[in-house]
Every structure is written in structure tokens, then in C-alpha cells.
Amino acid sequence: MALTGGGFGPEASVVASLVCGVPTVLLLRRARRDGRIRRRATAGH
């Protein structure tokens, strides 16, 4: 059931999680490396 998502459907499967999660991690790492992610501004500064 973990591979197919069971009764909830394919969006709950391990495969779907990997297909979405791996590119997300790779893109976030690249954005951080390229300096495209900045710290959030603090209130009052």
C-alpha cells in the first residue's frame, strides 16, 4: 500500500513523494548556492 497510496490514491504513494521531494530539495540547494534565498527581514529593523 505504501507504493500505491492504497485507498487514498496515488498522490499518497512513496513514489509520488519522491518524484516531488527530490526535485524540490535539488532546486532549493541550487537556489541557496546561487544566493537567491535571503533571510527574512526582522520587525523594527
C-alpha positions in Angstrom: 0.0 0.0 0.0 2.9 2.4 0.6 3.9 2.2 -3.0 0.4 2.8 -4.5 -1.2 5.0 -1.9 -3.8 2.5 -1.0 -7.4 3.7 -0.8 -6.4 7.4 -0.7 -4.9 7.2 -4.2 -1.6 7.6 -6.0 -0.9 11.1 -4.5 -0.3 9.4 -1.1 2.3 7.0 -2.5 6.1 6.8 -1.8 6.8 7.2 -5.5 4.8 10.5 -5.7 6.6 11.8 -2.6 10.0 11.0 -4.1 9.0 12.5 -7.5 8.1 15.7 -5.8 10.5 15.8 -2.9 13.8 15.1 -4.8 13.5 17.9 -7.3 12.3 20.3 -4.5 15.5 19.6 -2.5 17.7 19.9 -5.5 16.1 23.2 -6.6 16.3 24.6 -3.0 20.0 23.7 -2.8 20.7 25.3 -6.1 18.8 28.5 -5.1 20.8 28.7 -1.9 24.1 28.1 -3.6 23.3 30.9 -6.2 22.3 33.3 -3.4 18.7 33.5 -4.4 17.4 32.8 -0.8 17.6 35.7 1.6 16.9 35.9 5.3 13.6 37.3 6.3 13.6 40.9 7.5 13.1 41.2 11.2 10.4 43.5 12.6 11.6 47.0 13.6 14.8 47.0 11.6 
